[in-house]
Amino acid sequence: MTNCSQVKIIIAGLLSATPASAEVDYNAIGKKAYAQWDCAAYAALTEDYQQAGLKLFETGYEKLFVFVEAWRAEKLNKNNTSEVPVGVTWNLISGPSADFSIGYMWAQFLEEADKKTWDEEIQGSHDELKTLQAVKAVSAFREKNCELILE
C-alpha cells in the first residue's frame, strides 16, 4: 500500500468518525499543519532533529492533504479559514493533484527556513556557512518548541 493510499484511508476514517452534522475545523487543521511544517523545515536543516522532522512532516502532510482537498472541492471560505496562517493560504496553487499543490507548499516552507537561517554577510567557506545554518536551525527548532507538537 502506498503512502498516499494510507493517508487517504486515515483521512476517510477521521472524517467518517465525526458526526455528519459536525463541521470540519479547517482553522485548526491549517494552524496545526503550518506549525508542523514550519518546524519540519527547520529540522531538515539539522542533523539532530531529522527523525522529529520526518514525523512533523508526515503529520503535517496528513492535515494539509485534508485542507487542500477541501480547497479543491471549494469547501473553504473566509469563515472556516480566517485563522489559518498565510504561509498555508498564500501557497495554495492549482495543479493536477493535491500532492502537486502540497509539494509546492513544502518547497516554500523549505525556502523560507533556508532564508531565515542562511547568513550571506558572514565570510567563510560553504561548509562553515552550512554549519552555522544548522546551528541557527537547531536554535529555531528549540525556540519554537517544536518537540511539543509531535503527535
C-alpha positions in Angstrom: 0.0 0.0 0.0 1.4 3.4 -0.9 1.8 6.3 1.5 -0.9 8.2 -0.4 -3.3 5.3 -0.1 -2.5 5.0 3.6 -3.2 8.8 4.1 -6.5 8.6 2.2 -7.6 5.7 4.4 -6.6 7.6 7.6 -8.4 10.7 6.4 -11.5 8.7 5.4 -11.5 7.2 8.9 -11.2 10.5 10.6 -13.9 12.1 8.5 -16.3 9.2 8.9 -15.8 9.1 12.7 -17.2 12.6 13.0 -20.9 13.2 13.2 -22.5 14.2 9.9 -23.7 17.5 11.5 -20.2 18.4 12.8 -18.2 20.7 10.6 -14.5 20.1 9.9 -12.4 22.7 11.7 -10.2 23.9 8.9 -8.8 26.7 11.0 -7.4 24.1 13.5 -6.2 21.9 10.7 -4.4 24.8 8.9 -2.8 26.2 12.1 -1.5 22.8 13.2 -0.2 21.8 9.8 1.5 25.2 9.4 3.3 24.8 12.8 4.3 21.2 12.0 5.7 22.0 8.6 7.4 25.2 9.8 9.2 23.0 12.4 9.9 20.2 9.9 11.6 22.7 7.5 14.0 23.8 10.2 14.6 20.2 11.3 15.5 19.4 7.7 18.5 21.7 8.0 19.8 19.9 11.1 21.4 16.6 11.9 19.9 16.5 15.4 16.3 16.6 14.5 15.9 14.5 11.4 13.6 11.9 13.0 11.4 14.5 14.7 11.3 16.5 11.4 10.2 13.5 9.5 7.3 12.8 11.9 6.3 16.5 11.8 6.4 16.4 8.0 4.2 13.3 7.9 1.6 14.5 10.3 1.6 18.0 8.7 1.2 16.3 5.3 -1.9 14.4 6.5 -3.5 17.6 7.7 -2.6 19.6 4.5 -4.0 16.8 2.3 -7.4 17.3 4.0 -7.0 21.1 3.7 -6.0 21.0 0.0 -8.7 18.5 -0.9 -11.3 20.8 0.8 -9.9 23.8 -1.1 -10.1 21.8 -4.4 -13.7 20.9 -3.5 -14.5 24.6 -2.8 -15.4 23.9 0.9 -13.1 26.6 2.2 -14.3 30.1 2.9 -13.4 33.2 4.9 -15.2 31.9 8.0 -13.6 28.5 8.2 -10.1 29.7 7.3 -9.8 33.1 9.0 -7.3 31.8 11.5 -5.1 29.8 9.0 -1.6 31.3 8.7 -0.9 33.0 5.4 2.0 30.5 4.9 -0.7 28.0 4.1 -3.3 30.1 2.3 -0.9 32.1 0.1 0.8 28.9 -1.1 -2.4 27.1 -2.3 -1.9 26.6 -6.0 -3.9 24.7 -8.6 -2.4 21.6 -10.1 -3.2 18.1 -11.3 -3.5 16.7 -7.8 -3.5 17.6 -4.1 0.1 16.2 -3.9 1.2 18.7 -6.6 -0.1 21.6 -4.5 1.3 20.2 -1.3 4.7 19.7 -2.9 4.8 23.3 -4.0 3.8 24.3 -0.4 6.6 22.2 1.1 9.1 23.8 -1.2 8.0 27.2 0.1 8.4 26.1 3.7 12.0 24.9 2.9 12.9 28.1 1.1 11.7 30.2 4.0 13.6 28.2 6.6 16.7 28.4 4.4 16.4 32.2 4.0 16.0 32.7 7.7 19.0 30.6 8.7 21.5 31.4 5.9 23.8 34.4 6.6 25.4 35.8 3.5 27.1 38.6 5.4 29.5 36.3 7.2 32.7 35.4 5.4 33.6 31.7 5.4 33.7 28.6 3.4 30.5 27.0 2.2 30.9 24.2 4.8 31.4 26.8 7.6 28.2 28.6 6.5 26.3 25.3 6.3 27.4 24.5 9.9 26.3 28.0 11.0 23.0 27.5 9.2 22.5 24.1 11.0 23.2 25.8 14.4 20.6 28.5 13.6 18.1 25.9 12.5 18.5 23.9 15.8 18.0 27.2 17.7 14.8 28.0 15.8 13.5 24.4 16.3 14.1 24.8 20.0 12.7 28.3 20.3 9.5 27.3 18.5 9.1 24.3 21.0 8.7 22.0 18.0 9.0 18.9 20.1 5.8 19.8 21.8 3.8 19.5 18.7 4.9 16.0 17.8 2.0 13.7 17.7 
